[in-house]
Amino acid sequence: MNPDQRYPQNKTNLTIDTLAQAVFIVNRHAKTAPNPKFLYKLKQESLKKLIQEGKAKKIGLHFSKNPRNSQQQSDVLVECGMYLFHMPPAKTDFTHLPHLGKLDGRVRNPKASLSLHTAKAILQSYTGIKEQDHIPSNPTKKQPSYQKPIFKKLGERYS
């Protein structure tokens, strides 16, 4: 039996462990994807819904390993089943959650045997987000074709 066939595709049979594995696989692939925006959006919306339903909980704040433009940045640590994830914090998280300091590199998530295709399908059915919904309205702009430079003699004007 194919390992992807073990996981249910409808919303009623989705377990916390299955959803957590799907989020883990999507997150792992998003880190190396050429265009990771949709995968990160899918991860974040899935975690938000899991938290709202009480299937996941926010543990605290960690300093980010790769802060963007600042010296320090914090991420929210979320526990879902046996998996731990990070997601961007909301303003209320800074007042309600304890700060846990630096990330402990020894803590690892368990292995998951799920394909990216199946993980995306599970999370898309769970959240209702489709990949077409996330495509930006103006696609990538075309690069202008190359024009050879025009050289004039010294003192001549460009008309």
Rosetta blueprint (number, residue, H / E / L):
1 M L
2 N L
3 P H
4 D H
5 Q H
6 R H
7 Y L
8 P L
9 Q L
10 N L
11 K H
12 T H
13 N H
14 L L
15 T L
16 I H
17 D H
18 T H
19 L H
20 A H
21 Q H
22 A H
23 V H
24 F H
25 I H
26 V H
27 N H
28 R H
29 H H
30 A H
31 K L
32 T L
33 A L
34 P L
35 N L
36 P L
37 K H
38 F H
39 L H
40 Y H
41 K H
42 L H
43 K H
44 Q H
45 E H
46 S H
47 L H
48 K H
49 K H
50 L H
51 I H
52 Q H
53 E L
54 G L
55 K L
56 A L
57 K E
58 K E
59 I E
60 G E
61 L E
62 H E
63 F E
64 S L
65 K L
66 N L
67 P L
68 R L
69 N L
70 S L
71 Q L
72 Q L
73 Q L
74 S E
75 D E
76 V E
77 L E
78 V E
79 E E
80 C E
81 G L
82 M L
83 Y E
84 L E
85 F E
86 H E
87 M E
88 P L
89 P L
90 A L
91 K L
92 T L
93 D H
94 F H
95 T H
96 H H
97 L L
98 P L
99 H E
100 L L
101 G L
102 K L
103 L L
104 D L
105 G L
106 R L
107 V L
108 R L
109 N L
110 P L
111 K L
112 A L
113 S L
114 L L
115 S L
116 L H
117 H H
118 T H
119 A H
120 K H
121 A H
122 I H
123 L H
124 Q H
125 S H
126 Y H
127 T H
128 G L
129 I L
130 K L
131 E H
132 Q H
133 D H
134 H H
135 I L
136 P L
137 S L
138 N L
139 P L
140 T L
141 K L
142 K L
143 Q L
144 P L
145 S L
146 Y L
147 Q L
148 K L
149 P L
150 I L
151 F L
152 K L
153 K L
154 L L
155 G L
156 E L
157 R L
158 Y L
159 S L
